[in-house]
Amino acid sequence: MGILDSRVPKGPLADKWTNHKNHIELVNPANKRNIDIIVVGTGLAGGSAAASLAELGYNVKTFCYQDSPRRAHSIAAQGGVNAAKNYQGDGDSVYRLFYDTVKGGDYRSRESNVYRLAQVSTNIIDQCVAQGVPFAREYGGLLDNRSFGGVLVSRTFYAKGQTGQQLLLGAYAAMNRQIQRGKIKSHTRHEMLDIVLVDGKARGIIARDLVTGEIERHSAHAVVLATGGYGNLFFLSTYCMGANVMAAWRAHRRGAFMANPCFTQIHPTCIPVSGDHQSKLTLMSESLRNDGRIWVPAKLEDAQAIREGKLKPTQLKEEDRDYYLERRYPAFGNLVPRDVASRAAKERCDAGFGVNKTGEAVYLDFDAAIMRYGKEKALTSGMKDANDTKVRELGEQVVEAKYGNLFDMYQKIVDQNPYKTPMMIYPAVHYTMGGLWVDYNLQTTIPGCYAAGEANFSDHGANRLGASALMQGLADGYFVLPYTIGDYLSNDIRTGAIPTDSPEFDAAEADTRARLEKLMSGKGTHSVDYYHKKLGKIMWNKCGMSRNEKELKEAIAEIAALRADFWENVRVPGSADSKNQELEKAGRVADFLELGELFAKDALTRNESCGGHFREEYQTPEGEALRDDENYKFVSAWEYKGEPKDAVLHKEELVYENIEVKTRSYK
């Protein structure tokens, strides 16, 4: 196995980041003006990185496939962003945020990176408040916090149910300032199709103008990939439809190791699938689990009656309901981590207690919260003898103030009023903990190529706690990458501009054009979506919420056969030299068909259960994940060798010197 140099600084955990910043190389302001950086992706990680790097004086070029950076998928994040401010005075600290994150990831994340994340989390809130992000506030004007799964404190800052949108607008405003100053050149409606290496270093990208179809060359001294995750591999997911793995996979094919690809998160709070016509799924924020109680009927006959429309959930008595998370995990209740809640929902539905027509849904009920808030509101308003009708009215007003836009979204999609009847939810693919392997500086195994946010693997281990995605994206972009990238670029102050007429750019463009021509040459009758849906079903059925050796081997063979059929029989209409959205999708699905096989191979080699990776052969008698710390306490880092079946595994052994590794329990 190869040796991966994570470049983790020596010394006490709490001092690593400070000491590292004190000793890494810097680029002085005059020299920054002569250095170019490409940032691919303009979500929270890419947008904050681009704005910060340009503010420092670097010349930045940004690329996104949307018509505006503000349309990045970060805008869809609902619940909040974590930070160890301890405004609630409930015992939070940097160490506790660090501990919760490592424990939540089932002890499969790099200790030093997670501690740094916890340290800089407090700066994120100050930065965003200064930008004008309208975080929710308490009556006295202080910033409010709420809880998320996997923790026993309130550390999540939020802006109603649209936190991602507000944070992205803050980063977008910072980007716009630099665009106006000429320090950022923004390339919208552009997709990166390849990364260009010169003397082994990342020196630019090949991009396609999605409006004109033109192939373009762009050079830089370093390339930052902040392109999110690959959950659309499953076809049905909570990701936006355009989310893809192309930039990361192009880098992987050029030498960047892909780490832990099988670590994919299934979110427990999604609107259930309603039929084969769907192209994506819609998330209901985990913040709803603060006040909503999750349950199914306690009796099989009641569940059957509800599925047949003979019984309404509101008609079921309290004693006939099974609040199974509160029953199984009394300490954390409805706020267990996402992987635990998802598996518990699947177990109940598989046992026959599902509540929608497909049998794949559980209830998320706000009735108790509405009445609790209503009684409190009545008392504080001087209504000592308010009846139940008035109490419910007041409680609904409080819930609307906290979650109103989420309730409105649910009602528009499902055509049911969640104030009057419980929501129906079911797990769905939501986030990928795996991604490009990076060292402590966020540099991949390609010198000069960096990965930030969800595009890298570094912070969440085998499962991400809620509200930590926004935390990582902003931490990487605002407070980590602007320091660490200078350590590499300090050697480029005399390099000068990188020419785009070199043999390396010629070869990369030729490869790109050949690939596009091959995609266009298929003579079959099947659409791109035909193959994407087939791949998604293989992934969900055999690599989804639970996996086993037999089905993983079947998935590997089936995906390889599907990929061969795709290249032979896919039909892409139109031309390559004009706007062609089918061609865009074809390129992305082609990459998914390679990644899917590597995903299954990674899951097959990890003979344990941990976090979002649940192997049926490895579970406790109670059905919980059974880790194997002796043999699998490592990061799987895969080296590209052509076909996914030929990928070579490298291991980064995980060392925990400041935290006790023990059985993860939320009981």
Secondary structure in CASP SS format (residue, H / E / C, confidence):
PFRMAT SS
TARGET T0000
AUTHOR 0000-0000-0000
METHOD secondary structure of the structure
MODEL  1
M C 1.00
G C 1.00
I C 1.00
L C 1.00
D C 1.00
S C 1.00
R C 1.00
V C 1.00
P C 1.00
K C 1.00
G C 1.00
P C 1.00
L H 1.00
A H 1.00
D H 1.00
K H 1.00
W H 1.00
T H 1.00
N H 1.00
H H 1.00
K H 1.00
N H 1.00
H H 1.00
I C 1.00
E C 1.00
L C 1.00
V C 1.00
N C 1.00
P H 1.00
A H 1.00
N H 1.00
K H 1.00
R C 1.00
N C 1.00
I C 1.00
D E 1.00
I E 1.00
I E 1.00
V E 1.00
V E 1.00
G C 1.00
T C 1.00
G C 1.00
L H 1.00
A H 1.00
G H 1.00
G H 1.00
S H 1.00
A H 1.00
A H 1.00
A H 1.00
S H 1.00
L H 1.00
A H 1.00
E H 1.00
L H 1.00
G C 1.00
Y C 1.00
N E 1.00
V E 1.00
K E 1.00
T E 1.00
F E 1.00
C C 1.00
Y C 1.00
Q C 1.00
D C 1.00
S C 1.00
P H 1.00
R H 1.00
R H 1.00
A C 1.00
H H 1.00
S H 1.00
I H 1.00
A H 1.00
A C 1.00
Q C 1.00
G C 1.00
G C 1.00
V E 1.00
N E 1.00
A C 1.00
A C 1.00
K C 1.00
N C 1.00
Y C 1.00
Q C 1.00
G C 1.00
D C 1.00
G C 1.00
D C 1.00
S C 1.00
V H 1.00
Y H 1.00
R H 1.00
L H 1.00
F H 1.00
Y H 1.00
D H 1.00
T H 1.00
V H 1.00
K H 1.00
G H 1.00
G C 1.00
D C 1.00
Y C 1.00
R C 1.00
S C 1.00
R C 1.00
E H 1.00
S H 1.00
N H 1.00
V H 1.00
Y H 1.00
R H 1.00
L H 1.00
A H 1.00
Q H 1.00
V H 1.00
S H 1.00
T H 1.00
N H 1.00
I H 1.00
I H 1.00
D H 1.00
Q H 1.00
C H 1.00
V H 1.00
A H 1.00
Q H 1.00
G C 1.00
V C 1.00
P C 1.00
F C 1.00
A C 1.00
R E 1.00
E C 1.00
Y C 1.00
G C 1.00
G C 1.00
L C 1.00
L E 1.00
D C 1.00
N C 1.00
R E 1.00
S C 1.00
F C 1.00
G C 1.00
G C 1.00
V C 1.00
L C 1.00
V C 1.00
S C 1.00
R C 1.00
T E 1.00
F E 1.00
Y C 1.00
A C 1.00
K C 1.00
G C 1.00
Q C 1.00
T H 1.00
G H 1.00
Q H 1.00
Q H 1.00
L H 1.00
L H 1.00
L H 1.00
G H 1.00
A H 1.00
Y H 1.00
A H 1.00
A H 1.00
M H 1.00
N H 1.00
R H 1.00
Q H 1.00
I H 1.00
Q H 1.00
R H 1.00
G C 1.00
K C 1.00
I E 1.00
K E 1.00
S E 1.00
H E 1.00
T C 1.00
R C 1.00
H E 1.00
E E 1.00
M E 1.00
L E 1.00
D E 1.00
I E 1.00
V E 1.00
L E 1.00
V E 1.00
D C 1.00
G C 1.00
K E 1.00
A E 1.00
R E 1.00
G E 1.00
I E 1.00
I E 1.00
A E 1.00
R E 1.00
D E 1.00
L C 1.00
V C 1.00
T C 1.00
G C 1.00
E C 1.00
I E 1.00
E E 1.00
R E 1.00
H E 1.00
S E 1.00
A C 1.00
H C 1.00
A E 1.00
V E 1.00
V E 1.00
L E 1.00
A C 1.00
T C 1.00
G C 1.00
G C 1.00
Y C 1.00
G H 1.00
N H 1.00
L H 1.00
F H 1.00
F C 1.00
L C 1.00
S C 1.00
T C 1.00
Y C 1.00
C C 1.00
M C 1.00
G C 1.00
A C 1.00
N C 1.00
V C 1.00
M H 1.00
A H 1.00
A H 1.00
W H 1.00
R H 1.00
A H 1.00
H H 1.00
R H 1.00
R C 1.00
G C 1.00
A C 1.00
F C 1.00
M E 1.00
A E 1.00
N C 1.00
P C 1.00
C C 1.00
F C 1.00
T E 1.00
Q E 1.00
I E 1.00
H E 1.00
P E 1.00
T E 1.00
C E 1.00
I C 1.00
P C 1.00
V C 1.00
S C 1.00
G C 1.00
D C 1.00
H C 1.00
Q C 1.00
S C 1.00
K C 1.00
L C 1.00
T C 1.00
L E 1.00
M C 1.00
S C 1.00
E H 1.00
S H 1.00
L H 1.00
R H 1.00
N H 1.00
D C 1.00
G C 1.00
R E 1.00
I E 1.00
W E 1.00
V E 1.00
P E 1.00
A C 1.00
K C 1.00
L H 1.00
E H 1.00
D H 1.00
A H 1.00
Q H 1.00
A H 1.00
I H 1.00
R H 1.00
E C 1.00
G C 1.00
K C 1.00
L C 1.00
K C 1.00
P H 1.00
T H 1.00
Q H 1.00
L C 1.00
K C 1.00
E H 1.00
E H 1.00
D H 1.00
R E 1.00
D E 1.00
Y C 1.00
Y H 1.00
L H 1.00
E H 1.00
R H 1.00
R H 1.00
Y C 1.00
P C 1.00
A C 1.00
F C 1.00
G H 1.00
N H 1.00
L H 1.00
V C 1.00
P C 1.00
R H 1.00
D H 1.00
V H 1.00
A H 1.00
S H 1.00
R H 1.00
A H 1.00
A H 1.00
K H 1.00
E H 1.00
R H 1.00
C H 1.00
D H 1.00
A H 1.00
G H 1.00
F H 1.00
G C 1.00
V C 1.00
N C 1.00
K C 1.00
T C 1.00
G C 1.00
E C 1.00
A C 1.00
V E 1.00
Y E 1.00
L E 1.00
D E 1.00
F C 1.00
D H 1.00
A H 1.00
A H 1.00
I H 1.00
M H 1.00
R H 1.00
Y H 1.00
G H 1.00
K H 1.00
E H 1.00
K H 1.00
A H 1.00
L H 1.00
T H 1.00
S C 1.00
G C 1.00
M C 1.00
K C 1.00
D C 1.00
A C 1.00
N C 1.00
D H 1.00
T H 1.00
K H 1.00
V H 1.00
R H 1.00
E H 1.00
L H 1.00
G H 1.00
E H 1.00
Q H 1.00
V H 1.00
V H 1.00
E H 1.00
A H 1.00
K H 1.00
Y H 1.00
G H 1.00
N H 1.00
L H 1.00
F H 1.00
D H 1.00
M H 1.00
Y H 1.00
Q H 1.00
K H 1.00
I H 1.00
V H 1.00
D C 1.00
Q C 1.00
N C 1.00
P C 1.00
Y C 1.00
K C 1.00
T C 1.00
P C 1.00
M E 1.00
M E 1.00
I E 1.00
Y E 1.00
P E 1.00
A E 1.00
V E 1.00
H E 1.00
Y E 1.00
T E 1.00
M C 1.00
G C 1.00
G E 1.00
L E 1.00
W C 1.00
V C 1.00
D C 1.00
Y C 1.00
N C 1.00
L C 1.00
Q E 1.00
T C 1.00
T C 1.00
I C 1.00
P C 1.00
G C 1.00
C E 1.00
Y E 1.00
A E 1.00
A C 1.00
G H 1.00
E H 1.00
A H 1.00
N E 1.00
F C 1.00
S C 1.00
D C 1.00
H C 1.00
G C 1.00
A C 1.00
N C 1.00
R C 1.00
L C 1.00
G C 1.00
A C 1.00
S H 1.00
A H 1.00
L H 1.00
M H 1.00
Q H 1.00
G H 1.00
L H 1.00
A H 1.00
D H 1.00
G H 1.00
Y H 1.00
F H 1.00
V H 1.00
L H 1.00
P H 1.00
Y H 1.00
T H 1.00
I H 1.00
G H 1.00
D H 1.00
Y H 1.00
L H 1.00
S H 1.00
N H 1.00
D H 1.00
I C 1.00
R C 1.00
T C 1.00
G C 1.00
A C 1.00
I C 1.00
P C 1.00
T C 1.00
D C 1.00
S C 1.00
P H 1.00
E H 1.00
F H 1.00
D H 1.00
A H 1.00
A H 1.00
E H 1.00
A H 1.00
D H 1.00
T H 1.00
R H 1.00
A H 1.00
R H 1.00
L H 1.00
E H 1.00
K H 1.00
L H 1.00
M H 1.00
S C 1.00
G C 1.00
K C 1.00
G C 1.00
T C 1.00
H E 1.00
S C 1.00
V H 1.00
D H 1.00
Y H 1.00
Y H 1.00
H H 1.00
K H 1.00
K H 1.00
L H 1.00
G H 1.00
K H 1.00
I H 1.00
M H 1.00
W H 1.00
N H 1.00
K H 1.00
C H 1.00
G C 1.00
M C 1.00
S C 1.00
R E 1.00
N C 1.00
E H 1.00
K H 1.00
E H 1.00
L H 1.00
K H 1.00
E H 1.00
A H 1.00
I H 1.00
A H 1.00
E H 1.00
I H 1.00
A H 1.00
A H 1.00
L H 1.00
R H 1.00
A H 1.00
D H 1.00
F H 1.00
W H 1.00
E H 1.00
N H 1.00
V E 1.00
R C 1.00
V C 1.00
P C 1.00
G C 1.00
S C 1.00
A C 1.00
D C 1.00
S C 1.00
K C 1.00
N C 1.00
Q H 1.00
E H 1.00
L H 1.00
E H 1.00
K H 1.00
A H 1.00
G H 1.00
R H 1.00
V H 1.00
A H 1.00
D H 1.00
F H 1.00
L H 1.00
E H 1.00
L H 1.00
G H 1.00
E H 1.00
L H 1.00
F H 1.00
A H 1.00
K H 1.00
D H 1.00
A H 1.00
L H 1.00
T H 1.00
R C 1.00
N C 1.00
E C 1.00
S C 1.00
C E 1.00
G C 1.00
G C 1.00
H E 1.00
F C 1.00
R E 1.00
E C 1.00
E C 1.00
Y C 1.00
Q E 1.00
T C 1.00
P C 1.00
E C 1.00
G C 1.00
E C 1.00
A E 1.00
L C 1.00
R C 1.00
D C 1.00
D H 1.00
E H 1.00
N H 1.00
Y H 1.00
K C 1.00
F E 1.00
V E 1.00
S E 1.00
A E 1.00
W E 1.00
E E 1.00
Y C 1.00
K C 1.00
G C 1.00
E C 1.00
P H 1.00
K H 1.00
D H 1.00
A C 1.00
V E 1.00
L E 1.00
H E 1.00
K E 1.00
E E 1.00
E E 1.00
L C 1.00
V C 1.00
Y C 1.00
E C 1.00
N C 1.00
I C 1.00
E C 1.00
V C 1.00
K C 1.00
T C 1.00
R C 1.00
S C 1.00
Y C 1.00
K C 1.00
END
